[in-house]
Amino acid sequence: MVPLMFGVSLLVVAAQAQPRRVVAIAHRGEHLIHPENTIPAFEEAIRLGADFIEVDVRTTADGKLVLSHDGKVDRRTNGKGEVSKMTFDEIRALDAGIKSGPKFAGTMVPTFDEALELARGKIGIYVDVKQASAKDLVTHIDGHAMTDHVVIYAGLSLSKEIQELNPKLKVMPESDSVEHVKKLIDGLHPKVIAFSAHDWKPEIIKLAKDAQAEVYVDRMGSTDAPAGWQSAIDEGADGIQTDRPGELVRYLREKGYKKP
């Protein structure tokens, strides 16, 4: 029989030997081949094994939540105009896939509801709030039973409103600076803090870690590759947002940061 203390010591050593888990966040879905912020892009991210899809939420003139990174529809659809000044029916009539190739012709701008329904039971959602109220966001997320499966990227004021409506939701403010992180920690006690390249600095990361918050960092452009991913992990990243979800997922699995 193994002595109790010896057995506990073995468990501690085994736990320490296991690399921590790092989540892969598909920026706008798999958008290098598929049209960004669309159902085909999200379905591909799920197939590739990503842990989250990042979606950009905006509100139409008649109060519907739709997905669009840009304030205008011009870049990614066959139409022109501002999302906030167009009705849902006007946006729904656009082709959001044709600019990614003929095989995606007819792809519609999705609603936030459609993304939530697709994701439920399959993948988490990283909600980038471009233009939406706290009440609308909480109502739609709760309505799809996704409360425990989203992180919401928002500013301090909106994050507070969301927390007041549903304290269980994970708000994820941007770190920005040492002073700002201190303010975020005092005001929100967030479970997750977001980082981009400009604020990914040891002194800011330490503040987040000391506050028991996970840190999710963007890796785009030249840093969106194995060297950049590993550097982020070595510096404390718990999640990486990428334009190359398939490659990141394979890398994380090979290194033991993600289950096969």
C-alpha positions in Angstrom: 0.0 0.0 0.0 1.4 3.4 -1.0 1.8 5.8 2.1 -0.7 8.6 2.0 1.8 11.5 1.9 3.8 9.7 -0.8 0.7 9.3 -2.9 -0.3 12.9 -2.5 3.3 13.9 -3.6 3.0 11.8 -6.7 -0.3 13.5 -7.6 1.2 17.0 -7.1 4.2 16.1 -9.3 2.0 14.7 -12.0 -0.2 17.8 -12.0 2.8 20.1 -12.3 4.1 18.0 -15.2 0.9 18.6 -17.2 1.0 21.7 -19.4 -1.8 24.1 -18.8 -4.7 24.3 -21.3 -4.8 27.1 -23.8 -7.9 27.9 -25.9 -7.9 28.7 -29.6 -10.1 31.6 -30.6 -11.0 31.8 -34.3 -11.0 35.4 -35.3 -14.3 36.1 -37.2 -14.5 32.3 -37.7 -12.3 30.6 -40.3 -12.2 33.7 -42.5 -9.1 33.3 -44.7 -11.1 31.0 -47.0 -14.7 31.4 -45.8 -16.6 34.8 -45.6 -15.9 36.4 -42.2 -18.6 36.5 -39.5 -20.8 34.1 -41.4 -22.2 30.7 -40.6 -19.9 28.9 -43.1 -16.9 30.5 -41.3 -18.2 29.4 -37.9 -19.0 25.9 -39.1 -15.4 25.5 -40.3 -14.0 26.8 -37.1 -16.0 24.1 -35.2 -14.8 21.4 -37.6 -11.2 22.5 -37.1 -11.5 22.1 -33.3 -11.4 25.8 -32.2 -12.6 26.5 -28.7 -14.2 29.9 -29.5 -15.5 31.8 -32.5 -15.1 35.5 -32.3 -18.1 37.4 -33.6 -18.7 41.2 -34.0 -22.2 42.3 -32.9 -24.0 45.3 -34.2 -27.6 46.6 -34.0 -29.7 47.4 -37.1 -32.0 50.5 -37.4 -34.9 48.4 -36.3 -33.2 46.8 -33.3 -32.0 43.5 -34.6 -28.6 42.1 -33.6 -26.5 41.1 -36.6 -22.8 40.2 -37.2 -20.5 42.7 -39.0 -17.0 43.8 -38.1 -17.3 47.0 -40.0 -19.8 49.8 -39.4 -20.6 49.7 -43.1 -21.6 46.7 -45.2 -19.5 47.8 -48.2 -16.3 45.7 -47.7 -17.8 42.3 -47.2 -21.2 42.4 -49.1 -22.6 43.4 -52.4 -24.3 46.4 -50.8 -23.5 49.8 -49.4 -24.6 51.6 -46.2 -24.2 51.7 -42.5 -25.5 48.8 -40.4 -27.0 51.1 -37.8 -29.1 52.9 -40.5 -30.3 49.8 -42.4 -33.2 47.6 -41.5 -32.8 44.0 -40.8 -34.6 43.1 -44.1 -32.2 45.4 -46.0 -29.2 43.7 -44.5 -30.6 40.2 -44.9 -31.1 40.8 -48.6 -27.3 41.3 -49.1 -24.9 38.7 -50.3 -22.2 38.3 -47.6 -20.4 35.5 -49.4 -19.8 36.4 -53.0 -16.6 38.4 -52.3 -15.1 35.2 -50.9 -15.8 33.3 -54.1 -18.7 32.0 -56.2 -19.2 28.9 -54.0 -20.2 31.2 -51.1 -22.7 33.2 -53.2 -26.0 33.7 -51.4 -24.5 33.6 -47.9 -26.5 35.9 -45.7 -25.3 38.2 -42.9 -26.2 36.2 -39.8 -28.0 37.2 -36.7 -26.5 36.9 -33.3 -29.2 34.4 -32.5 -28.1 32.2 -35.4 -24.5 32.2 -34.2 -25.6 31.4 -30.6 -27.8 28.5 -31.8 -25.1 27.1 -34.0 -22.5 27.3 -31.2 -24.6 25.8 -28.4 -23.0 22.5 -27.4 -20.2 22.8 -29.9 -18.1 25.9 -29.3 -17.8 29.0 -27.2 -18.4 32.5 -28.4 -16.1 35.5 -27.9 -18.5 38.4 -28.3 -16.9 41.6 -29.6 -19.5 44.2 -28.9 -19.4 46.8 -31.7 -22.8 48.4 -31.1 -25.3 46.7 -28.9 -27.0 47.3 -25.5 -26.3 45.3 -22.4 -30.0 44.3 -22.2 -30.1 43.0 -25.7 -26.9 41.1 -25.3 -27.9 39.4 -22.0 -31.4 38.6 -23.3 -30.1 36.8 -26.4 -27.3 35.0 -24.6 -29.4 33.8 -21.8 -32.2 32.9 -24.2 -30.0 30.4 -25.9 -28.6 28.9 -22.7 -25.1 30.1 -23.6 -24.4 32.0 -20.3 -21.6 29.8 -19.3 -20.1 29.6 -22.8 -19.4 33.1 -23.8 -16.9 35.9 -23.0 -17.9 39.4 -23.8 -15.3 41.9 -25.0 -16.6 45.3 -23.9 -15.6 48.6 -22.2 -15.8 49.3 -18.5 -19.2 51.0 -18.6 -20.9 48.3 -20.7 -19.3 45.5 -18.8 -20.7 46.9 -15.5 -24.2 47.0 -17.1 -23.8 43.4 -18.2 -22.6 42.3 -14.8 -25.6 44.0 -13.1 -28.0 42.2 -15.4 -26.3 38.8 -15.1 -23.3 38.4 -12.8 -22.7 34.9 -14.2 -21.6 36.3 -17.6 -17.9 36.7 -18.2 -17.0 40.2 -19.3 -13.6 40.6 -20.8 -12.3 44.2 -20.9 -9.2 45.2 -22.8 -6.1 45.7 -20.5 -4.6 48.8 -22.2 -2.2 49.9 -19.5 -1.2 49.3 -15.9 -3.4 52.1 -14.6 -6.4 50.8 -16.7 -6.0 47.2 -15.6 -6.0 48.3 -11.9 -9.2 50.2 -12.6 -10.8 47.2 -14.3 -9.8 44.8 -11.5 -11.2 47.1 -8.8 -14.4 47.8 -10.7 -15.2 44.5 -12.4 -13.1 41.7 -10.8 -13.1 40.1 -14.3 -12.4 36.4 -14.8 -10.8 37.1 -18.2 -8.9 40.1 -19.5 -8.1 40.7 -23.2 -4.8 41.8 -24.6 -3.6 43.0 -28.0 -0.1 43.4 -29.2 0.5 46.9 -27.8 -0.4 46.1 -24.2 1.0 42.6 -24.0 3.6 43.6 -21.4 5.0 41.6 -18.4 3.9 44.2 -15.8 0.3 44.3 -17.1 0.1 40.5 -17.5 1.3 40.1 -13.9 -1.5 42.3 -12.6 -4.1 40.2 -14.4 -2.6 37.0 -13.1 -2.4 38.3 -9.6 -6.1 39.1 -9.8 -6.8 35.4 -10.8 -7.9 36.5 -14.3 -7.2 34.5 -17.4 -5.6 36.4 -20.2 -6.5 36.1 -23.9 -4.2 37.7 -26.4 -4.5 38.5 -30.1 -1.9 37.0 -32.4 -2.3 38.5 -35.9 0.0 39.1 -38.8 3.7 38.0 -38.4 3.1 36.8 -34.8 0.3 34.4 -35.9 2.7 31.5 -36.2 4.3 28.9 -33.9 7.0 31.2 -32.6 4.4 33.9 -31.7 2.0 31.4 -30.2 4.7 29.8 -28.0 6.0 33.2 -26.9 2.5 34.2 -25.9 2.1 30.9 -24.0 5.4 31.3 -22.3 4.4 34.8 -21.1 1.2 33.6 -19.6 -1.5 33.4 -22.3 -4.6 31.2 -21.5 -6.2 31.9 -24.9 -4.9 33.0 -28.3 -7.0 34.7 -31.0 -5.9 33.7 -34.4 -6.6 34.1 -38.1 -5.3 30.5 -38.6 -7.4 28.4 -36.3 -6.6 25.0 -37.9 -2.9 25.5 -37.6 -3.1 26.8 -34.0 -5.3 23.9 -32.9 -2.8 21.4 -34.3 0.0 23.2 -32.6 -1.7 23.3 -29.2 -2.5 19.6 -29.5 1.0 18.7 -30.5 2.4 20.6 -27.5 -0.1 19.2 -25.1 -1.9 22.5 -24.4 -5.1 21.1 -25.9 -6.7 17.6 -25.7 -6.6 15.6 -29.0 
